[in-house]
């Protein structure tokens, strides 16, 4: 989750700088970076839940 957090943080900074300077392109890039970070975070959570489910099935007695 470190990469997703970094991506979201970088995006927030870009978006803020873009707003302050009036640079709409940078603002849009920041929003896109934040969305990529959120998507990466969701994928990581899904992989984690799948691994938990797989492990719980392995531990069940036959």
PyMOL CGO cylinders between C-alpha atoms (Angstrom):
from pymol import cmd
from pymol.cgo import CYLINDER

trace = [
    CYLINDER, 0.00, 0.00, 0.00, 3.02, 2.27, 0.11, 0.3, 1, 1, 1, 1, 1, 1,
    CYLINDER, 3.02, 2.27, 0.11, 2.98, 2.80, -3.65, 0.3, 1, 1, 1, 1, 1, 1,
    CYLINDER, 2.98, 2.80, -3.65, -0.72, 3.63, -3.70, 0.3, 1, 1, 1, 1, 1, 1,
    CYLINDER, -0.72, 3.63, -3.70, -0.28, 6.13, -0.87, 0.3, 1, 1, 1, 1, 1, 1,
    CYLINDER, -0.28, 6.13, -0.87, 2.67, 7.77, -2.62, 0.3, 1, 1, 1, 1, 1, 1,
    CYLINDER, 2.67, 7.77, -2.62, 0.70, 7.98, -5.85, 0.3, 1, 1, 1, 1, 1, 1,
    CYLINDER, 0.70, 7.98, -5.85, -2.26, 9.57, -4.11, 0.3, 1, 1, 1, 1, 1, 1,
    CYLINDER, -2.26, 9.57, -4.11, -0.04, 12.02, -2.23, 0.3, 1, 1, 1, 1, 1, 1,
    CYLINDER, -0.04, 12.02, -2.23, 1.84, 13.01, -5.36, 0.3, 1, 1, 1, 1, 1, 1,
    CYLINDER, 1.84, 13.01, -5.36, -1.47, 13.54, -7.11, 0.3, 1, 1, 1, 1, 1, 1,
    CYLINDER, -1.47, 13.54, -7.11, -2.79, 15.74, -4.34, 0.3, 1, 1, 1, 1, 1, 1,
    CYLINDER, -2.79, 15.74, -4.34, 0.31, 17.92, -4.48, 0.3, 1, 1, 1, 1, 1, 1,
    CYLINDER, 0.31, 17.92, -4.48, 0.09, 18.22, -8.27, 0.3, 1, 1, 1, 1, 1, 1,
    CYLINDER, 0.09, 18.22, -8.27, -3.60, 19.06, -8.09, 0.3, 1, 1, 1, 1, 1, 1,
    CYLINDER, -3.60, 19.06, -8.09, -3.01, 21.75, -5.45, 0.3, 1, 1, 1, 1, 1, 1,
    CYLINDER, -3.01, 21.75, -5.45, -0.09, 23.30, -7.34, 0.3, 1, 1, 1, 1, 1, 1,
    CYLINDER, -0.09, 23.30, -7.34, -2.17, 23.26, -10.50, 0.3, 1, 1, 1, 1, 1, 1,
    CYLINDER, -2.17, 23.26, -10.50, -5.05, 25.06, -8.75, 0.3, 1, 1, 1, 1, 1, 1,
    CYLINDER, -5.05, 25.06, -8.75, -2.77, 27.67, -7.20, 0.3, 1, 1, 1, 1, 1, 1,
    CYLINDER, -2.77, 27.67, -7.20, -0.93, 28.41, -10.45, 0.3, 1, 1, 1, 1, 1, 1,
    CYLINDER, -0.93, 28.41, -10.45, -4.02, 28.16, -12.64, 0.3, 1, 1, 1, 1, 1, 1,
    CYLINDER, -4.02, 28.16, -12.64, -2.48, 25.28, -14.59, 0.3, 1, 1, 1, 1, 1, 1,
    CYLINDER, -2.48, 25.28, -14.59, -5.47, 23.11, -15.48, 0.3, 1, 1, 1, 1, 1, 1,
    CYLINDER, -5.47, 23.11, -15.48, -3.34, 20.44, -17.10, 0.3, 1, 1, 1, 1, 1, 1,
    CYLINDER, -3.34, 20.44, -17.10, -1.29, 19.91, -13.92, 0.3, 1, 1, 1, 1, 1, 1,
    CYLINDER, -1.29, 19.91, -13.92, -4.48, 19.90, -11.88, 0.3, 1, 1, 1, 1, 1, 1,
    CYLINDER, -4.48, 19.90, -11.88, -5.96, 17.20, -14.14, 0.3, 1, 1, 1, 1, 1, 1,
    CYLINDER, -5.96, 17.20, -14.14, -2.74, 15.16, -13.96, 0.3, 1, 1, 1, 1, 1, 1,
    CYLINDER, -2.74, 15.16, -13.96, -2.93, 15.33, -10.18, 0.3, 1, 1, 1, 1, 1, 1,
    CYLINDER, -2.93, 15.33, -10.18, -6.49, 14.09, -10.20, 0.3, 1, 1, 1, 1, 1, 1,
    CYLINDER, -6.49, 14.09, -10.20, -5.49, 11.26, -12.53, 0.3, 1, 1, 1, 1, 1, 1,
    CYLINDER, -5.49, 11.26, -12.53, -2.59, 10.30, -10.25, 0.3, 1, 1, 1, 1, 1, 1,
    CYLINDER, -2.59, 10.30, -10.25, -4.95, 10.20, -7.28, 0.3, 1, 1, 1, 1, 1, 1,
    CYLINDER, -4.95, 10.20, -7.28, -7.36, 7.97, -9.21, 0.3, 1, 1, 1, 1, 1, 1,
    CYLINDER, -7.36, 7.97, -9.21, -4.50, 5.62, -10.15, 0.3, 1, 1, 1, 1, 1, 1,
    CYLINDER, -4.50, 5.62, -10.15, -3.45, 5.45, -6.53, 0.3, 1, 1, 1, 1, 1, 1,
    CYLINDER, -3.45, 5.45, -6.53, -7.00, 4.68, -5.40, 0.3, 1, 1, 1, 1, 1, 1,
    CYLINDER, -7.00, 4.68, -5.40, -7.33, 1.96, -8.05, 0.3, 1, 1, 1, 1, 1, 1,
    CYLINDER, -7.33, 1.96, -8.05, -3.99, 0.44, -7.02, 0.3, 1, 1, 1, 1, 1, 1,
    CYLINDER, -3.99, 0.44, -7.02, -5.10, 0.47, -3.38, 0.3, 1, 1, 1, 1, 1, 1,
    CYLINDER, -5.10, 0.47, -3.38, -8.39, -1.26, -4.24, 0.3, 1, 1, 1, 1, 1, 1,
    CYLINDER, -8.39, -1.26, -4.24, -6.54, -3.93, -6.23, 0.3, 1, 1, 1, 1, 1, 1,
    CYLINDER, -6.54, -3.93, -6.23, -4.14, -4.53, -3.34, 0.3, 1, 1, 1, 1, 1, 1,
    CYLINDER, -4.14, -4.53, -3.34, -7.03, -4.89, -0.90, 0.3, 1, 1, 1, 1, 1, 1,
    CYLINDER, -7.03, -4.89, -0.90, -8.77, -7.33, -3.23, 0.3, 1, 1, 1, 1, 1, 1,
    CYLINDER, -8.77, -7.33, -3.23, -5.61, -9.43, -3.56, 0.3, 1, 1, 1, 1, 1, 1,
    CYLINDER, -5.61, -9.43, -3.56, -5.27, -9.44, 0.21, 0.3, 1, 1, 1, 1, 1, 1,
    CYLINDER, -5.27, -9.44, 0.21, -8.84, -10.59, 0.74, 0.3, 1, 1, 1, 1, 1, 1,
    CYLINDER, -8.84, -10.59, 0.74, -8.41, -13.33, -1.87, 0.3, 1, 1, 1, 1, 1, 1,
    CYLINDER, -8.41, -13.33, -1.87, -5.26, -14.54, -0.14, 0.3, 1, 1, 1, 1, 1, 1,
    CYLINDER, -5.26, -14.54, -0.14, -7.08, -14.59, 3.22, 0.3, 1, 1, 1, 1, 1, 1,
    CYLINDER, -7.08, -14.59, 3.22, -9.93, -16.62, 1.72, 0.3, 1, 1, 1, 1, 1, 1,
    CYLINDER, -9.93, -16.62, 1.72, -7.49, -19.06, 0.10, 0.3, 1, 1, 1, 1, 1, 1,
    CYLINDER, -7.49, -19.06, 0.10, -5.58, -19.50, 3.35, 0.3, 1, 1, 1, 1, 1, 1,
    CYLINDER, -5.58, -19.50, 3.35, -8.75, -20.09, 5.36, 0.3, 1, 1, 1, 1, 1, 1,
    CYLINDER, -8.75, -20.09, 5.36, -9.76, -22.83, 2.90, 0.3, 1, 1, 1, 1, 1, 1,
    CYLINDER, -9.76, -22.83, 2.90, -6.36, -24.47, 3.25, 0.3, 1, 1, 1, 1, 1, 1,
    CYLINDER, -6.36, -24.47, 3.25, -6.74, -24.62, 7.02, 0.3, 1, 1, 1, 1, 1, 1,
    CYLINDER, -6.74, -24.62, 7.02, -10.12, -26.36, 6.93, 0.3, 1, 1, 1, 1, 1, 1,
    CYLINDER, -10.12, -26.36, 6.93, -10.02, -30.04, 7.89, 0.3, 1, 1, 1, 1, 1, 1,
    CYLINDER, -10.02, -30.04, 7.89, -11.06, -32.36, 5.07, 0.3, 1, 1, 1, 1, 1, 1,
]
cmd.load_cgo(trace, "trace")
